[in-house]
Amino acid sequence: MKRVLSIPANGSYSETLKLQQQALKESENLILHELEKKYDKGYQDATKFYDEMKVRKQQKEN
């Protein structure tokens, strides 16, 4: 994360631009990774809730 936030300004314009593009790409990857984790957790929670509701419904019927 440190590389994403600190881009040295003492290089040439092309070096700085390249580092900025790399930092942007790394930031995008971090965001996508966090979104994937949140989505997976939400899916697991929803599946668990659905299974619990099925069990409750079966228990009511019996």
C-alpha positions as CSV (number, residue, x, y, z in Angstrom):
1,M,0.0,0.0,0.0
2,K,2.9,2.3,0.6
3,R,3.9,2.2,-3.0
4,V,0.5,3.3,-4.0
5,L,0.5,6.4,-1.9
6,S,4.1,7.6,-2.4
7,I,5.3,8.4,-5.9
8,P,8.7,10.1,-6.0
9,A,8.7,13.4,-7.9
10,N,12.4,13.6,-8.5
11,G,12.4,11.5,-11.7
12,S,11.6,12.4,-15.3
13,Y,8.1,13.0,-16.4
14,S,7.8,9.6,-18.1
15,E,9.1,7.8,-15.0
16,T,6.6,9.7,-12.8
17,L,3.8,8.9,-15.3
18,K,4.7,5.2,-15.4
19,L,4.8,5.1,-11.6
20,Q,1.4,6.8,-11.4
21,Q,-0.1,4.3,-13.8
22,Q,1.4,1.4,-11.8
23,A,0.0,2.9,-8.6
24,L,-3.4,3.3,-10.2
25,K,-3.4,-0.3,-11.4
26,E,-2.4,-1.5,-7.9
27,S,-5.1,0.5,-6.3
28,E,-7.7,-1.0,-8.7
29,N,-6.5,-4.5,-7.9
30,L,-6.8,-3.7,-4.1
31,I,-10.3,-2.4,-4.6
32,L,-11.3,-5.4,-6.7
33,H,-9.9,-7.8,-4.1
34,E,-11.8,-6.2,-1.3
35,L,-15.0,-6.2,-3.4
36,E,-14.5,-9.9,-4.1
37,K,-14.2,-10.6,-0.3
38,K,-17.3,-8.6,0.5
39,Y,-19.3,-10.3,-2.3
40,D,-18.2,-13.8,-1.2
41,K,-19.1,-13.1,2.4
42,G,-22.5,-11.7,1.4
43,Y,-23.1,-14.8,-0.8
44,Q,-22.2,-17.2,2.1
45,D,-24.4,-15.3,4.5
46,A,-27.4,-15.4,2.1
47,T,-26.9,-19.1,1.5
48,K,-26.7,-19.8,5.2
49,F,-29.9,-17.8,5.8
50,Y,-31.7,-19.6,3.0
51,D,-30.7,-23.0,4.4
52,E,-31.9,-22.0,7.9
53,M,-35.3,-20.9,6.5
54,K,-35.7,-24.2,4.7
55,V,-35.0,-26.1,7.9
56,R,-37.5,-23.9,9.8
57,K,-40.1,-24.5,7.2
58,Q,-39.6,-28.3,7.3
59,Q,-39.8,-28.2,11.1
60,K,-43.1,-26.3,10.9
61,E,-44.5,-28.8,8.5
62,N,-43.6,-31.8,10.7
